[in-house]
Amino acid sequence: MSNPLSAYVDTNILVSYALGENDKRFHVIEPFFEDVFKGKFVLHITHFVLSEALHTLRNIATEQVYRELSGTYSQSELIKLVNSSSFKNEVRDRSLKAFKTIIDIITKDTDHFKIEDSEKLYSEKMFEDGLEILSELFGEFRIFRFRCAKCDSYLNCNKCGFNSEVSYKAINAPDITHALMSSALKCEYLYTTDKYFSYIPKEKVKSKIIVLS
């Protein structure tokens, strides 16, 4: 396919693809990557998005290993366990395995993936614009039931009796930075699975934002 479109991908796109069938959004992400491999897009990958992807994969691996623990542990026993070499190595190995999936693809397929030059400089004006966008936008409040982080059962607080918490949901500073980096790289599109990207005023970002869902 001639004249491929230039696209920037948000961290969640890379993470979902790295996790494959283990991620609930993979069925949405896979067709997008199929279009990439067919030559419809050239994906611009920044070191910023790769750093965020690795951090996210480590958090996900930690949650997975914790959920798989069998038996009952006191807090002191759990502290000792998570500080053990076996726990750390399992989290490290799982996250690096998933991360390597991304790295292998983008380094071997230079026709469809472009890693940005490490000498690329971004103007301070970009971050000034990000602050302005963040100041102008206000997100929404959502109510979440308390759940056990291991088994997902609903919980009530033993002290105050509350069974829920209030959470503020909105686009954050790293997300806005991704959007502005996409513009700085002159990408025609920015792909994400985060609906809050659509809240960014269109006149603030040159890339067309596409939310996959």
C-alpha positions in Angstrom: 0.0 0.0 0.0 1.5 3.3 -1.1 1.7 6.5 1.0 0.9 5.0 4.5 -0.7 7.3 7.0 1.4 8.4 9.9 0.1 7.5 13.4 1.1 7.9 17.0 -0.1 5.3 19.5 -1.0 5.8 23.1 0.6 3.5 25.7 -2.6 1.5 26.2 -2.4 0.4 22.6 1.1 -1.1 23.0 0.2 -2.7 26.3 -2.9 -4.4 25.0 -1.0 -5.8 22.0 1.9 -7.0 24.2 -0.5 -8.9 26.5 -2.4 -10.5 23.6 -5.4 -12.6 24.4 -4.9 -12.0 28.1 -6.1 -8.4 27.6 -9.8 -7.8 27.2 -9.2 -5.1 24.6 -7.0 -7.2 22.4 -9.8 -8.0 20.0 -10.1 -4.2 19.3 -6.3 -3.7 19.0 -5.4 -6.7 16.8 -7.3 -5.4 13.7 -5.5 -2.0 14.0 -2.1 -3.8 14.0 -3.2 -5.9 11.1 -3.7 -2.6 9.2 -0.2 -1.5 10.2 1.4 -4.7 8.9 -0.6 -4.3 5.7 1.1 -0.9 5.2 -1.9 1.4 6.0 0.0 3.1 8.8 3.6 3.9 9.9 3.6 4.0 13.7 5.8 6.6 15.3 7.0 5.2 18.7 8.6 7.5 21.2 10.9 6.6 24.1 8.3 8.2 26.3 5.6 5.8 25.3 8.0 2.8 25.7 8.9 3.9 29.2 5.3 4.2 30.2 4.5 0.8 28.6 7.2 -0.9 30.6 6.0 0.7 33.9 2.4 -0.3 33.1 3.4 -3.9 32.3 5.3 -4.2 35.6 2.1 -3.0 37.5 0.0 -5.6 35.6 2.4 -8.4 36.3 2.5 -7.5 40.0 -1.3 -7.7 40.1 -1.3 -11.0 38.3 1.3 -12.7 40.5 -0.5 -11.4 43.6 -3.9 -12.8 42.5 -2.4 -16.2 41.8 -1.1 -16.6 45.4 -2.7 -19.5 47.2 -3.1 -19.7 51.0 -3.6 -17.0 53.6 -0.9 -14.5 54.5 -0.5 -12.0 57.3 0.8 -8.6 56.4 4.3 -9.4 57.6 4.3 -12.6 55.7 3.1 -10.9 52.6 5.8 -8.2 52.9 8.5 -10.9 53.2 7.0 -12.7 50.2 6.9 -9.8 47.8 10.5 -8.8 48.8 11.7 -12.3 48.0 13.8 -13.0 44.9 11.2 -15.4 43.5 8.4 -12.9 43.6 10.5 -10.1 42.1 11.9 -12.4 39.4 8.4 -13.6 38.4 7.1 -10.0 38.0 10.3 -9.0 36.2 10.2 -11.9 33.8 6.5 -11.6 33.0 6.7 -7.8 32.3 9.9 -8.1 30.3 8.4 -11.0 28.2 5.4 -8.8 27.3 7.6 -5.8 26.7 9.9 -7.8 24.4 7.0 -8.5 22.2 6.7 -4.8 21.5 10.5 -4.2 21.1 11.0 -7.2 18.8 8.3 -6.0 16.4 9.2 -2.3 16.2 13.0 -3.0 15.9 12.6 -5.7 13.2 9.9 -4.1 11.2 11.3 -0.7 10.3 8.9 -0.4 7.3 5.9 0.0 9.6 7.4 1.3 12.8 9.6 4.3 13.4 11.3 4.9 16.7 11.9 8.6 17.2 15.5 9.9 17.1 16.9 10.2 20.6 18.2 13.7 19.5 14.6 14.9 18.9 14.0 18.0 21.1 10.5 19.2 22.2 9.8 22.8 22.8 8.9 23.9 26.3 5.9 25.5 24.6 4.5 22.0 24.2 4.4 21.5 28.0 3.0 25.0 28.5 0.2 24.1 26.1 -0.3 20.9 28.0 -0.8 22.9 31.3 -3.3 25.2 29.5 -5.3 22.2 28.2 -5.3 20.5 31.6 -6.4 23.8 33.4 -9.3 24.3 31.0 -10.6 20.7 31.1 -12.4 19.2 34.1 -13.2 15.5 34.3 -15.9 13.6 36.1 -16.4 11.9 39.4 -17.1 8.2 39.5 -18.2 5.9 42.3 -16.4 2.6 42.8 -17.3 -0.2 45.2 -14.5 -1.4 47.4 -13.2 -4.7 46.2 -10.6 -7.2 47.5 -7.5 -6.7 45.3 -7.0 -10.5 45.2 -10.4 -12.1 44.7 -12.5 -9.1 43.6 -15.2 -9.6 46.3 -17.0 -6.5 47.5 -16.0 -5.1 50.9 -17.3 -2.7 53.5 -14.9 -0.7 55.7 -14.8 -2.1 59.2 -14.5 1.4 60.7 -16.7 3.8 58.8 -19.1 1.3 57.1 -18.6 2.8 53.6 -18.5 0.4 50.7 -17.5 2.8 48.0 -15.1 5.6 47.1 -15.2 8.7 44.9 -12.7 8.8 42.1 -11.8 11.7 39.8 -11.5 10.5 36.2 -10.0 12.7 33.4 -7.3 13.0 30.9 -4.0 13.4 32.7 -0.7 15.1 32.1 1.1 12.2 30.4 -1.9 11.7 28.1 -1.9 15.3 27.0 1.9 15.0 26.5 1.3 12.1 24.2 -1.2 14.1 22.2 1.1 17.1 21.8 4.1 14.9 20.9 1.9 13.4 18.2 1.3 16.8 16.8 5.0 17.8 17.1 5.9 14.7 15.1 3.4 15.7 12.5 1.4 12.5 12.8 -1.9 12.5 11.0 -3.6 10.3 13.6 -3.3 9.4 17.3 -4.8 6.1 18.3 -5.9 5.2 21.9 -8.4 3.2 23.9 -8.9 6.0 26.4 -12.2 7.9 25.9 -10.9 10.9 27.8 -8.6 11.8 24.8 -11.7 12.8 23.0 -12.2 15.6 25.5 -9.2 17.4 24.2 -10.3 20.4 22.1 -9.7 19.6 18.4 -8.0 22.9 17.8 -5.3 22.1 20.4 -4.0 19.0 18.7 -3.1 18.7 15.0 -3.4 14.9 14.9 -6.8 13.4 14.5 -7.6 11.4 17.7 -9.2 8.0 17.2 -10.5 6.1 20.2 -10.7 2.4 19.6 -13.5 0.7 21.4 
